[in-house]
Amino acid sequence: MDKVKCSILRREVLPGIVAGQAGPDDREAVKNLMVQTAAWLQSKGSKQWHELLAGEDRHGMEDAIGRGEVFIFKQDGIIAGMAILQQHASNWDRSLWGDEGHESSVYLHRLCINRDFQGKQLGNAILHWAQQDVRFPGKDRIRLDCIASEPALNRLYSGAGFTYKGPSASGEFSLFEKIQLETSLG
């Protein structure tokens, strides 16, 4: 399995919170953070990520960590947040985005914040970091999707500089894309 090739241009996303790729020793903490996030979403009335509470992981986190696609943001050894940055479109991404633009795109999934770090604008900082401070060879844009009926998520992504590209074919999801200003490495 090939590891994701990337260049991290800046590691500090907020004072004291540092970015890096998750390794095998981070697996349990990453899983716990995703389950914590799913439980928090459920407490807010959302069914988003509900499968994680039943022990199902549709994004194959174990394999994603092995490929180097999981980025974690730590403060004093504690994972404050995480996100998946995939260099290749999954079947899910292809079902939402169609057949165009996959070669030049990185897909952001499973952005989540440790509840102990809420209110620090870490989600915005991670989105900014993904746009400005990490580069993947041959990639010049980041794509993501979110549930269309979640206005706060849609505002988060548009407020972070992502362009709304329209709804998915089903209308259930909003599609966002950000073309990186600098050309990617490679």
C-alpha positions, 0 to 999 in steps of 0.5 A: 500500500503506497503512502500519501505523498505530501508536503506540509508547509506549516505544522502549527494550525493554531498556537500550540496545535500541530498538524501531522499524519496519523500513525498506527499508534493514533488509531484508537484515539482517532476512532474514539474521536470519530465516535465522540463526534458521532455521539455529539451529532446525535445529541444535536438531533443529527443522524450524520455519522450514525453508523459509527455508533454501531461500529461501522466505518464507511471510510475505512479509517484503518486503511486510511491511516495506513495510506497516510490520508488521516491528518491529526491536530494535536496539542500536548499529545491530545488529538484536538481534531482530525480530517481525512485528505484522500488523493483518490476519489472514492466510490462515494465521491464519484457518485456525488461529483460525477466523472470530472475533475478527480485527477486534480482533486483531494477529497476532505472527509470526516473533519471532526473536533474534540469537544474539549477544543470546541469554541477555538475555531479549530475547524476553520483553522484546519480548513485553512491549513488544508487549503494553504499549508499542505500540498499533494503532487498533481493536485490543485483543489480540495473537494468536500460534501456535507448534508444540505439540510445542515445550514451550520455546515454549509456556512462553515465551508462557504465561510472558509472560502470554499465555493458552493458547486451545487447540490448532489443529484439527490439534493441531499448533499451540498458540494464545495470546492476550493482551488488552491492559489499556489500550484501544487508540488509535483 
